[in-house]
Amino acid sequence: MSKFLESFSVNPFALHNLTDVIEYTRKTPEEKFEEYGMNQWLQAEDVGKRFSIESEEYKRSRERRLTIGRQIPELMTTYNCDMLVAPSFTDTTANYGGCPTVSVPMGRYPDEYPSKYTPDNPLEIGPNVPTSILFVGRRWDDERLIAAAYAYEQGTHHRETLKPVIELPDGLEIGASDVSNLFSKTKYAEHNSSQFVEA
């Protein structure tokens, strides 16, 4: 996170690490911290404070992920395949194996699909929620991977099946807080905020 934030040429809110981002999110009403929560960020912050990069726990975890990452090209060699394909939410650890990945639209959940919310309550899957497909290739084989992802995207045009939740008149521009207010009035936002709904 720190390296990512350092790459910004302009940093108007002086965000330099995950803690800064969390505090900014807490204090900014438009981020709706109370409504959406951020357990994953808080867990990551806690782990970062408890385990340094010199700790044995961190070294074991990193080595395990490196091993899994190296197994991806081994798997493709064993089964003589050029790439792996999976839903984009799959944790492939491909980056640890130096394997390139590309994600492209795979359509949306149908209108009648039951909604599922995370424990923090953000909508995870449900009516009209977009989903995507992940292509994982061999190291240094980016060209083949991009070609396959492009062919899939051009052959399906799934991006054209996505329906906007909010339709605006031509020429109208609104801010993030206005979008949040409009979204809260749509049928996709109607749910019991205290309930975790299973699909």
ZILIN-V905337 format. One record per pair of residues at least 12 apart in sequence whose C-alpha atoms are under 10 Angstrom apart, sorted by the first residue. I is the first residue (numbers start at 0). J is the second residue. Records with the same first field share a line. If there is no record, write none. Layout:
I=J + J
This chain:
0=14 + 15 + 16 + 17 + 18 + 20
1=14 + 15 + 16 + 17 + 18 + 19
2=15 + 16
3=15 + 16
4=16 + 17 + 20
16=44
17=40 + 41 + 43 + 44 + 47
18=40 + 41 + 43 + 44 + 45
20=40
21=37 + 40 + 41 + 44
24=36 + 37
25=37
28=176
29=174 + 175 + 176 + 177 + 178 + 179 + 180
30=175 + 176 + 179
31=176 + 179
33=119
34=119 + 120 + 121 + 192
35=117 + 118 + 119 + 120 + 121 + 122 + 192
36=118 + 119 + 120 + 121
37=119 + 121
38=118 + 119
39=119
61=95
62=95
63=95
64=91 + 92 + 93 + 94 + 95 + 96
65=92 + 93 + 94 + 95 + 96 + 97
66=92 + 95 + 96
67=91 + 92 + 93 + 95 + 96
68=91 + 92 + 93 + 94 + 95 + 96 + 97 + 98
69=92 + 93 + 94 + 95 + 96 + 97 + 98
70=92 + 93 + 95 + 96
71=83 + 91 + 92 + 93 + 95 + 96 + 97 + 98 + 135 + 136 + 137 + 138
72=93 + 96 + 97 + 98 + 135 + 136 + 137 + 138
73=137
75=136 + 137
76=137
80=136 + 137
81=135 + 136 + 137 + 140 + 143 + 144
82=98 + 99 + 100 + 134 + 135 + 136 + 137 + 140 + 143 + 144 + 147
83=100 + 133 + 134 + 135 + 136 + 137 + 144
84=100 + 101 + 102 + 132 + 133 + 134 + 135 + 136 + 148
85=102 + 131 + 132 + 133 + 134 + 135
86=102 + 103 + 105 + 130 + 131 + 132 + 133 + 134
87=100 + 101 + 102 + 103 + 104 + 105 + 130 + 131 + 132 + 133 + 134
88=102 + 130 + 131 + 132 + 133
89=132 + 133
91=133 + 135
93=135 + 136 + 137 + 138
94=135 + 138
96=137 + 138
97=136 + 137 + 138 + 139
98=135 + 136 + 137 + 138 + 139 + 140 + 141
99=134 + 135 + 136 + 137 + 138 + 139 + 140 + 141 + 142 + 144 + 145
100=133 + 134 + 135 + 136 + 137 + 138 + 141 + 144 + 145 + 148
101=132 + 133 + 134 + 135 + 136 + 141 + 144 + 145 + 147 + 148 + 149
102=130 + 131 + 132 + 133 + 134 + 135 + 145 + 148 + 149 + 152
103=130 + 131 + 132 + 133 + 134 + 148 + 149 + 151 + 152 + 156 + 157 + 158
104=129 + 130 + 131 + 132 + 133 + 148 + 151 + 152 + 155 + 156 + 157 + 158 + 159 + 160 + 161
105=129 + 130 + 131 + 132 + 133 + 151 + 152 + 155 + 156 + 157 + 158 + 160 + 161
106=127 + 128 + 129 + 130 + 131 + 132 + 155 + 156 + 157 + 158 + 159 + 160 + 161
107=124 + 125 + 126 + 127 + 128 + 129 + 130 + 131 + 157 + 158 + 160 + 161 + 162
108=124 + 125 + 126 + 127 + 128 + 129 + 130 + 161
109=125 + 126 + 127 + 128 + 129
110=125 + 126 + 127 + 128 + 187
111=125 + 126 + 127
112=124 + 125 + 126 + 127 + 128 + 198
113=125 + 126 + 196 + 197 + 198
114=126 + 127 + 128 + 187 + 190 + 195 + 196 + 197 + 198
115=194 + 195 + 196 + 197 + 198
116=190 + 191 + 192 + 194 + 195 + 196 + 197 + 198
117=194 + 195 + 196 + 197
118=192 + 193 + 194 + 195 + 196
119=192 + 193 + 194 + 195
120=190 + 191 + 192 + 193 + 194 + 195 + 196
121=188 + 192 + 195
122=187 + 188 + 190 + 195 + 196
123=196 + 198
124=197 + 198
125=187 + 198
126=186 + 187
127=160 + 161 + 162 + 163 + 164 + 187
128=161 + 162 + 164 + 187
129=157 + 158 + 160 + 161 + 162
130=157 + 161
131=157 + 158
132=148 + 151 + 152
133=148
134=147 + 148
135=148
164=181 + 182 + 185 + 186 + 187 + 188
165=178 + 181 + 182 + 184 + 185
166=181
